[in-house]
Amino acid sequence: MHLAAQEDRVNVAQQLVAAGADISAVSVAGYMPLHTACHFGRLNMVRYLLSLAGRGDVNRTTKMGCTPLHLAAQQGHSQIAHLLLEHGADANLTNE
């Protein structure tokens, strides 16, 4: 799921979800697929994941304390940052 998120392969992600993949699964670094998509600027994937995600996922942090919003902002992905805010991302959360 993380690789599909990194490569913006929404069609692959849809197949994985249909087969039971967990969109909240975390990597060793604590990244969910949403973190990965935000970091790499994958707008279509972010839209797809947000359509499936629970409200809490948008503010979940990595092991370094980064939310998806932090990652999008750090990489200059303003469209994704705005989309995250529309979906309840907390702009007041800080990271380490």
C-alpha positions in Angstrom: 0.0 0.0 0.0 2.8 2.4 0.8 4.5 1.8 -2.6 1.2 2.4 -4.3 0.9 5.7 -2.4 4.4 6.7 -3.2 3.9 6.0 -6.9 0.4 7.6 -7.1 -1.1 4.2 -8.2 -4.7 4.8 -7.1 -5.9 1.8 -9.2 -3.5 -0.5 -7.4 -4.5 1.0 -4.0 -8.2 0.3 -4.9 -7.4 -3.3 -5.7 -5.4 -3.7 -2.5 -8.2 -2.2 -0.4 -10.7 -4.5 -2.1 -8.5 -7.4 -1.1 -8.5 -6.2 2.5 -5.4 -4.0 2.7 -5.2 -1.8 5.8 -4.9 1.9 4.9 -3.8 2.7 8.4 -0.9 0.2 8.4 2.3 1.9 9.5 5.9 1.5 8.2 8.9 1.2 10.4 9.1 5.0 10.5 5.5 5.3 11.5 4.2 6.4 8.1 0.7 5.4 7.0 0.1 5.5 3.2 -1.4 8.9 3.7 1.9 10.2 5.1 3.7 8.7 2.2 1.3 10.2 -0.4 1.6 13.7 1.3 5.4 13.5 1.4 5.7 12.7 -2.3 3.0 15.1 -3.4 0.6 12.5 -4.7 -2.7 14.6 -4.8 -4.9 11.9 -6.4 -3.7 9.3 -3.9 -4.3 11.7 -1.0 -7.8 12.3 -2.2 -8.5 8.6 -2.5 -7.1 7.9 1.0 -9.0 10.7 2.6 -12.2 9.3 1.1 -11.5 6.1 3.0 -9.8 7.4 6.2 -11.3 8.0 9.5 -11.1 11.6 10.9 -8.3 10.6 13.3 -5.9 9.5 10.5 -5.5 13.0 9.1 -3.7 14.0 12.4 -1.8 10.8 13.1 1.9 11.3 13.7 4.9 9.5 12.5 7.7 8.4 14.9 9.2 11.8 14.4 6.0 13.5 15.3 5.0 14.6 11.8 1.4 14.7 10.6 0.5 14.4 7.0 0.0 18.2 7.0 3.6 18.7 8.3 5.0 16.5 5.5 3.0 18.2 2.7 4.0 21.6 4.0 7.7 20.7 4.4 7.7 19.6 0.7 5.8 22.6 -0.6 2.7 20.7 -1.6 0.2 23.5 -1.0 -2.8 21.8 -2.7 -2.4 18.8 -0.5 -2.0 21.0 2.6 -5.3 22.8 1.8 -7.0 19.5 1.1 -5.9 18.1 4.5 -7.1 21.2 6.3 -10.5 20.8 4.6 -10.6 17.2 6.0 -9.9 18.3 9.6 -6.1 18.5 9.8 -5.0 20.4 12.8 -2.8 23.3 11.8 -1.8 23.9 15.4 -0.1 20.5 16.0 3.7 20.8 16.3 6.3 18.1 15.7 9.7 17.4 17.3 
